[in-house]
Amino acid sequence: MNEHASSPDKHGNCGEPQRNDCSDILGDVWAFLDNECDGARRELVRQHLDECSPCLDQYGLEEHLKVLLARKCGGEHVSAEFRDRIRACIRKIVLEQTRAGSEADSTSEA
């Protein structure tokens, strides 16, 4: 695995120029965890997580959250609409945190 010590930059990337946008990858983590993305996207996310330590750390947090929610909800079923709203909220928060971290990094570099 290729370790990167830096966090995503102001463009949502955390290293190499050919790398996919970290915010895009993190936005798809829940679909990846739920096996809801197609094979090509799944491979793209997996490869990015293998190469990007900051994204892998975030993935780990989301994976733990998913396990915790499954355990605490005890198998209760929710509507697809509710599940979609929760995913959209989580995706928005992840993207905002990624951008805020990038902005903080860019101001500390100045």
Steps between C-alpha positions, in 0.01 A plus 500: 500500500627847414484713818428874479541711811317800359129572498308591185596837348263786410405314182402188696814309407760363734800433284568378154352688201334192347322424827123527512348786694494395866169673565341298217640178643388584854156590368469144368625320811150407621405359160830309506432365849149391398618343171270742317746633242580330170813288459705771328422763765556246778847420361580872465401567863689192623815599313483855631454378858800268458716796396370786714546487877275798585212353300563154646480649850167666414375174346588320824294747703202460271532121505495504881199733496315265266568201729390700804178612331421144394558373853303777674209500255457128557384418150222756491406580144472857379354638182722547195415872510625532859816303419566724198452816711747370761755411231462846343554667838807289573642566154447876546675497838793297366543740207479804731760351736729416208472857367547654846811289557635601161439869571671471837799333335524773236488782757768334713722474192468872428 
